[in-house]
Amino acid sequence: MVTNWAGNVVFAARALHRPTSVAQLQELVAGSERIRALGSGHSFSRIADTTGDLVTLAGLPPVVDIDAAAGTATIGAGLRYGEVTPRLHEAGFALPNLGSLPHIAVAGACATGTHGSGNDNGALATAVSAVELMGADGELRTVRRGDPDFAGSVVALGGLGIVTALTLDLQPAFGVRQWVYEGLALGDAEEVLASAYSVSLFTYWEGDGFEQAWVKQRDTDPEPPARWLGATRADAQRHMVRGVDPGHCTPQLGEPGAWHERLPHFRLAFTPSTGEELQSEYFVPRAALPDALRALDAIRDRIAQVLLVSEIRTVAADDLWLSLAEGRDSAALHFTWVPDAAAVLPVVAAVEAAVEPFAPRPHWGKVFGMSPATVSGRWPRLPEFRKLLAEHDPAGKFRNEMLDRYVPA
């Protein structure tokens, strides 16, 4: 039995394959009727599922080819961020941003629109300048930024083929300091989110605001005050989930460190978050954040009953067709739930109803209950993506139940 990381999805695939070369992968793809790639398994939806063959690329050569002159790195699709970023840093380079977990596969994170935080930081997929895809016949093709279909080929939900390599834009390596502040009012969310390179706000929806604000700033920026908007700095390392060892988290207390050791919340050597959980997330326009927070605050009692922690982040707008931030600067409303689907799903429905006035977009890799009609209306470029699927996969080799439901042929 093959499951995702959280155990809430049991894959329906007839077999899980682990090729060790591109040639083996080509043979497998060409000979399969249905096939999907499995990244690190950190999705909570059935986005990676298939009734055919499931393939992990973790056995492929761990390529990290840095072009210092171009300021890019081409990496093998089976690699996780925590395996790529130290090599980039050693060469003097950095990625613009990272997600909360270094454990996630780069290709899977980009394909589902996964992100970090920061008003000026795009989702992880915005660093991609080229994607190498293996089509239904096993042949490889590369789509580059500037090509007509590029914007539909990065956050592509695995529907255009098996991603075998990605080229990522780099910038010079930089240092980051991280502080945790405690006791922040809901009304101060926008100011704090705009205050540093990357900021995350955490709440249990039990009190009057945010129990924690994680502020990650470049180490060349002025140090923030010890007391700020009524919040105070934590006097010791913190974890955002109650009862979990804070040593699992990246160093805080203003201790400077490399970008890849501070931008994620969790350390690669430890289980991120709790490991036993469900997750949901919705993107709303950043300008709507104050109203969205008030709407959620109105149902805080329902949320708190099944919540481990809720996180608020911001993401800059982009032009990738199925990105959660396509066309609009966004605020991400994230919920980490207890691992009880029967108890959680009614609350997910209540959350979706509360934020519906703000046109929320659900994260493709997390638990949501919106109807296909509602989902399709949230992405203006989805009809173009549907045509792209028909062009590159007319027989539906890379389709699955989730794509059939939300992006029908």
For each residue, the residues with C-beta under 8 A, 3 or more apart:
1: 10
2: 10 11 13 16 38 54
3: 6 7 8 9 10 11 41
4: 7 8 9 11 41 42 43 44 48
5: 40 41 42 275
6: 3 9 44 275 276 277 278 279 339
7: 3 4 276 339
8: 3 4 44 278 339 341 367
9: 3 4 6 43 44 45 46 49
10: 1 2 3
11: 2 3 4 16 38 48 49 50 54
12: 49 50 51
13: 2 16 36 49 50 51 52 53 54
14: 51 52 53
15: 53 54
16: 2 11 13 38 54 55 56
17: 28 53 54 55 56
18: 55 56 58 59
19: 22 24 25 28 55 57 59 60
20: 24 59 60
21: 24 25 60 61
22: 19 25 26 60 134 140 164
23: 26 27
24: 19 20 21 27 28
25: 19 21 22 28 29 55 57 60 134 138 162 164
26: 22 23 29 30 134 138 139 140
27: 23 24 30 31 138
28: 17 19 24 25 31 32 35 53 55
29: 25 26 32 35 55 134 135 136 137 138 161 162 397
30: 26 27 136 137 138
31: 27 28
32: 28 29 35 52 53 397
33: 52 397
34: 50 51 52 53 396 397 398 399 400
35: 28 29 32 50 52 53 54 55 162 397 398
36: 13 48 49 50 52 53 54 55 158 398 400
37: 48 54 55 56 57 77 107 108 158 162 163
38: 2 11 16 41 48 54 55 56 108
39: 42 43 48 56 104 105 107 108 109 111
40: 5 80 103 104 105 108
41: 3 4 5 38 48
42: 4 5 39 101 103 104 105 108 365
43: 4 9 39 47 48 108 112 364 365 366
44: 4 6 8 9 278 279 280 365 366 367
45: 9 364 365 366 367 368 402
46: 9 49 400 401 402
47: 43 112 157 158 364 365 400 402
48: 4 11 36 37 38 39 41 43 54 108 158 400
49: 9 11 12 13 36 46 54 400 401 402
50: 11 12 13 34 35 36 53 54 400
51: 12 13 14 34 400 401
52: 13 14 32 33 34 35 36
53: 13 14 15 17 28 32 34 35 36 50
54: 2 11 13 15 16 17 35 36 37 38 48 49 50
55: 16 17 18 19 25 28 29 35 36 37 38 162
56: 16 17 18 37 38 39 59 78
57: 19 25 37 60 76 77 78 105 107 162 164
58: 18 78 105
59: 18 19 20 56 78
60: 19 20 21 22 25 57 63 76 77 78 164
61: 21 76
62: 76 78 79 83
63: 60 74 75 76 79 165
64: 73 74 75 76 79 84 87 88
65: 73 74 75
66: 72 73 87 88 91 93 170
67: 70 71 72 73 74
68: 71 91 92 93
69:
70: 67
71: 67 68 93 169 170 171
72: 66 67 129 167 168 169 170
73: 64 65 66 67 84 88 93 167 168 170
74: 63 64 65 67 130 165 166 167 168
75: 63 64 65 79 84 106 165 166 167 168
76: 57 60 61 62 63 64 79 164 165
77: 37 57 60 105 106 107 132 162 163 164 165 166
78: 56 57 58 59 60 62 105 107
79: 62 63 64 75 76 83 84 105 106
80: 40 83 84 102 103 104 105 106 268
81: 84 85 98 99 101 102 103 104 105 106 109 260 264
82: 85 86 102 103 264 268
83: 62 79 80 86 87
84: 64 73 75 79 80 81 87 88 106
85: 81 82 88 89 94 95 98 102 259 260
86: 82 83 89 90 260
87: 64 66 83 84 90 91
88: 64 66 73 84 85 91 93 94 95 170 173 260
89: 85 86 92 93 94 173 258 259 260
90: 86 87
91: 66 68 87 88
92: 68 89 172 173
93: 66 68 71 73 88 89 170 171 172 173
94: 85 88 89 170 171 172 173 174 259 260
95: 85 88 98 124 127 168 170 171 259 260
96: 121 122 126 127 169 171
97: 115 116 117 118 121 122 124 127 198 263
98: 81 85 95 102 116 124 259 260 263 264
99: 81 104 109 114 115 116 124 264
100: 116 200 264 265 266 272 311
101: 42 81 104 264 265 266 272 273
102: 80 81 82 85 98 260 264 266 267 268
103: 40 42 80 81 82 266 268 272
104: 39 40 42 80 81 99 101 108 109 114
105: 39 40 42 57 58 77 78 79 80 81 108 109
106: 75 77 79 80 81 84 109 110 124 166 168
107: 37 39 57 77 78 110 111 163 166
108: 37 38 39 40 42 43 48 104 105 111 112 114 365
109: 39 81 99 104 105 106 112 114 124 125
110: 106 107 113 114 124 125 128 154 155 163 166
111: 39 107 108 125 154 155 156 157 158 163
112: 43 47 108 109 155 157 363 364 365
113: 110 123 125 155 320 322 323 324 325 363 364 365
114: 99 104 108 109 110 123 124 125 363 365
115: 97 99 121 122 123 124 313 315 324 325 332
116: 97 98 99 100 121 124 198 263 313 315
117: 97 121 193 198 199 200 313 314 315 332
118: 97 121 196 197 198 199 314 315 316
119: 193 194 286 314 316 329
120: 316
121: 96 97 115 116 117 118 197 198 315 316
122: 96 97 115 125 126 127 315 316 317 318 325
123: 113 114 115 126 155 315 318 320 323 324 325
124: 95 97 98 99 106 109 110 114 115 116 127
125: 109 110 111 113 114 122 128 154 155 318 320 323
126: 96 122 123 316 318 320 323
127: 95 96 97 122 124 168 169
128: 110 125 131 145 154 166 167 168 169
129: 72 144 145 167 168 169
130: 74 142 143 144 145 166 167
131: 128 142 143 150 153 154 163 165 166 167
132: 77 140 141 142 163 164 165 166
133: 140 141 142 143 153 160 161 162 163 164 392
134: 22 25 26 29 138 139 140 161 162 163 164
135: 29 138 139 140 141 161 392 393
136: 29 30 161 392 393 395 397 398
137: 29 30
138: 25 26 27 29 30 134 135
139: 26 134 135
140: 22 26 132 133 134 135 164
141: 132 133 135 161
142: 130 131 132 133
143: 130 131 133 147 149 150 153
144: 129 130 147 150 167
145: 128 129 130 150
146: 150
147: 143 144 150 153
148:
149: 143 152 153 388
150: 131 143 144 145 146 147 153 154
151: 154 319 320 321 381
152: 149 156 160 320 321 322 381 384 385 388
153: 131 133 143 147 149 150 156 160 388
154: 110 111 125 128 131 150 151 320
155: 110 111 112 113 123 125 320 321 322 323 364
156: 111 152 153 159 160 322 385
157: 47 111 112 322 364 402 403 407
158: 36 37 47 48 111 162 163 398 400 403
159: 156 389 393 398 399 403 407
160: 133 152 153 156 388 389 392 393 398
161: 29 133 134 135 136 141 392 393 398
162: 25 29 35 37 55 57 77 133 134 158 398
163: 37 77 107 110 111 131 132 133 134 158 166
164: 22 25 57 60 76 77 132 133 134 140
165: 63 74 75 76 77 131 132
166: 74 75 77 106 107 110 128 130 131 132 163
167: 72 73 74 75 128 129 130 131 144
168: 72 73 74 75 95 106 127 128 129
169: 71 72 96 127 128 129
170: 66 71 72 73 88 93 94 95
171: 71 93 94 95 96 174
172: 92 93 94
173: 88 89 92 93 94 258 259
174: 94 171 218 219 220 259
175: 218 219 220 256 257 258 259 262
176: 197 198 216 217 218 219 256 257 258 259 261 262 263
177: 216 217 218 219 223 254 255 256 257 262
178: 214 215 216 217 250 251 252 253 254 255 262
179: 214 215 224 233 234 252 253 254
180: 212 213 214 215 233 234 238 252
181: 184 192 212 213 215 228 231 232 233 234
182: 211 212 213 231 232 233 234 238
183: 209 210 211 230 231 232
184: 181 188 189 192 201 209 210 213 229 230 231
185: 188 208 209 210 229 230
186: 189 208 209 210 290 293 294 297
187: 209 290
188: 184 185 191 192 209 229 230 231
189: 184 186 192 193 201 210 289 290 293 312
190: 193 194 289 290
191: 188 194 195 229
192: 181 184 188 189 195 199 201 213 215 228 229
193: 117 119 189 190 199 201 289 312 313 314 331
194: 119 190 191 199 314
195: 191 192 199 215 224
196: 118 199 215 216 217 221 224
197: 118 121 176 216 217 218 221
198: 97 116 117 118 121 176 216 263
199: 117 118 192 193 194 195 196 213 214 215 216 313 314
200: 100 117 213 214 265 311 312 313
201: 184 189 192 193 210 212 213 214 311 312 313
202: 210 211 212 213 214 240 309 310 311 312
203: 206 207 209 210 211 309 310 312
204: 207 211 242 304 307 309 310
205: 296 297 300 303 304 307 310
206: 203 300 304
207: 203 204 211
208: 185 186
209: 183 184 185 186 187 188 203
210: 183 184 185 186 189 201 202 203 213 312
211: 182 183 202 203 204 207
212: 180 181 182 201 202 234 238 240
213: 180 181 182 184 192 199 200 201 202 210 231
214: 178 179 180 199 200 201 202 240 252 265
215: 178 179 180 181 192 195 196 199 224
216: 176 177 178 196 197 198 199 262 263
217: 176 177 178 196 197 221 224
218: 174 175 176 177 197 221
219: 174 175 176 177 256
220: 174 175
221: 196 197 217 218
222:
223: 177 254
224: 179 195 196 215 217 228
225: 228
226: 232 233
227: 230 231 232 233
228: 181 192 224 225 231
229: 184 185 188 191 192
230: 183 184 185 188 227
231: 181 182 183 184 188 213 227 228
232: 181 182 183 226 227
233: 179 180 181 182 226 227
234: 179 180 181 182 212 237 238 252 253
235:
236: 246 253
237: 234 246 247 249 251 252 253
238: 180 182 212 234 246 249 252
239: 242 244 245 246 248 249
240: 202 212 214 249 265 309 311
241: 244 273 274 308 309 336
242: 204 239 308 309
243:
244: 239 241 248 273 274
245: 239 248 270
246: 236 237 238 239 249
247: 237 270
248: 239 244 245 266 267 270 271 272
249: 237 238 239 240 246 252 265 266 267
250: 178 257 261 262 263 264 265 266 267
251: 178 237 255 257 261 262
252: 178 179 180 214 234 237 238 249 255
253: 178 179 234 236 237
254: 177 178 179 223
255: 177 178 251 252
256: 175 176 177 219
257: 175 176 177 250 251 261 262
258: 89 173 175 176 261 262
259: 85 89 94 95 98 173 174 175 176 262 263
260: 81 85 86 88 89 94 95 98 102 263 264
261: 176 250 251 257 258 264
262: 175 176 177 178 216 250 251 257 258 259
263: 97 98 116 176 198 216 250 259 260
264: 81 82 98 99 100 101 102 250 260 261 267
265: 100 101 200 214 240 249 250 272
266: 100 101 102 103 248 249 250 270 272 273
267: 102 248 249 250 264 270
268: 80 82 102 103
269:
270: 245 247 248 266 267
271: 248 274 275
272: 100 101 103 248 265 266 275
273: 101 241 244 266 277 308 336
274: 241 244 271 277 308 336
275: 5 6 271 272
276: 6 7 339
277: 6 273 274 308 336 337 338 339
278: 6 8 44 336 337 338 339 340 341 344 367
279: 6 44 334 335 336 337 366 367
280: 44 334 335 337 348 351 362 363 366 367 368
281: 332 333 334 335 362 363 366
282: 332 333 351 352 355 360 361 362 363 368
283: 315 324 325 330 331 332 333 360 361 363
284: 288 289 292 330 331 333 355 358 359 360 361
285: 288 289 328 329 330 331 358 359
286: 119 289 314 328 329 330 331
287: 329
288: 284 285 291 292 331 358
289: 189 190 193 284 285 286 292 293 312 314 331
290: 186 187 189 190 293 294
291: 288 294 295 357 358
292: 284 288 289 295 296 331 333 355 358
293: 186 189 289 290 296 297 312
294: 186 290 291 297 298
295: 291 292 298 299 354 355 357 358
296: 205 292 293 299 300 303 333 351 354 355
297: 186 205 293 294 300
298: 294 295 354
299: 295 296 302 303 350 351 354
300: 205 206 296 297 303 304
301: 304 305
302: 299 305 347 350
303: 205 296 299 300 306 307 310 335 347 350 351
304: 204 205 206 300 301 307
305: 301 302 343 347
306: 303 337 338 340 343 344 347
307: 204 205 303 304 310 335 336 337 338
308: 241 242 273 274 277 336 337 338
309: 202 203 204 240 241 242 336
310: 202 203 204 205 303 307 333 334 335 336
311: 100 200 201 202 240 332 334 336
312: 189 193 200 201 202 203 210 289 293 331 332 333 334
313: 115 116 117 193 199 200 201 331 332 334
314: 117 118 119 193 194 199 286 289 329 330 331 332
315: 115 116 117 118 121 122 123 283 324 325 329 330 331 332
316: 118 119 120 121 122 126 325 329 330
317: 122 325 326 327 328 329 330
318: 122 123 125 126 323 325 326
319: 151 323 326 327
320: 113 123 125 126 151 152 154 155 323 326
321: 151 152 155 326 379 381 382 384 385
322: 113 152 155 156 157 326 364 379 381 382 385
323: 113 123 125 126 155 318 319 320 326
324: 113 115 123 283 315 330 332 361 363 364
325: 113 115 122 123 283 315 316 317 318 328 329 330
326: 317 318 319 320 321 322 323 379 380 381
327: 317 319 380
328: 285 286 317 325
329: 119 285 286 287 314 315 316 317 325
330: 283 284 285 286 314 315 316 317 324 325 361
331: 193 283 284 285 286 288 289 292 312 313 314 315
332: 115 117 281 282 283 311 312 313 314 315 324 363
333: 281 282 283 284 292 296 310 312 351 355 360
334: 279 280 281 310 311 312 313
335: 279 280 281 303 307 310 348 351
336: 241 273 274 277 278 279 307 308 309 310 311
337: 277 278 279 280 306 307 308 340 344 347 348 367
338: 277 278 306 307 308 343 344
339: 6 7 8 276 277 278
340: 278 306 337 343 344
341: 8 278 344 345 367
342: 345
343: 305 306 338 340 346 347
344: 278 306 337 338 340 341 347 348 367
345: 341 342 348 349 367 369
346: 343 349 350
347: 302 303 305 306 337 343 344 350 351
348: 280 335 337 344 345 351 352 367 368 369
349: 345 346 352 353 369
350: 299 302 303 346 347 353 354
351: 280 282 296 299 303 333 335 347 348 354 355
352: 282 348 349 355 356 360 362 368 369 370
353: 349 350 356
354: 295 296 298 299 350 351
355: 282 284 292 295 296 333 351 352 358 360
356: 352 353 359 360
357: 291 295
358: 284 285 288 291 292 295 355
359: 284 285 356 378
360: 282 283 284 333 352 355 356 378
361: 282 283 284 324 330 378 379
362: 280 281 282 352 366 368 370 375
363: 112 113 114 280 281 282 283 324 332 366 368
364: 43 45 47 112 113 155 157 322 324
365: 42 43 44 45 47 108 112 113 114
366: 43 44 45 279 280 281 362 363
367: 8 44 45 278 279 280 337 341 344 345 348
368: 45 280 282 348 352 362 363
369: 345 348 349 352
370: 352 362 374 375
371: 374 375
372: 375 376 405 406 408
373: 376 377
374: 370 371 377 378
375: 362 370 371 372 378 379 406
376: 372 373 379 382 406 407
377: 373 374
378: 359 360 361 374 375
379: 321 322 326 361 375 376 382 385
380: 326 327
381: 151 152 321 322 326 384 385
382: 321 322 376 379 385 386 407
383: 386 387
384: 152 321 381 387 388
385: 152 156 321 322 379 381 382 388 389 407
386: 382 383 389 390 407 408 409
387: 383 384 390 391
388: 149 152 153 160 384 385 391 392
389: 159 160 385 386 392 393 399 403 407 409
390: 386 387 393 394 409
391: 387 388 394
392: 133 135 136 160 161 388 389
393: 135 136 159 160 161 389 390 396 397 398 399
394: 390 391
395: 136
396: 34 393 399 409
397: 29 32 33 34 35 136 393
398: 34 35 36 136 158 159 160 161 162 393 403
399: 34 159 389 393 396 403 404 409
400: 34 36 46 47 48 49 50 51 158 403 404
401: 46 49 51 404 405
402: 45 46 47 49 157 405 406
403: 157 158 159 389 398 399 400 406 407
404: 399 400 401 407 408 409
405: 372 401 402 408
406: 372 375 376 402 403
407: 157 159 376 382 385 386 389 403 404
408: 372 386 404 405
409: 386 389 390 396 399 404
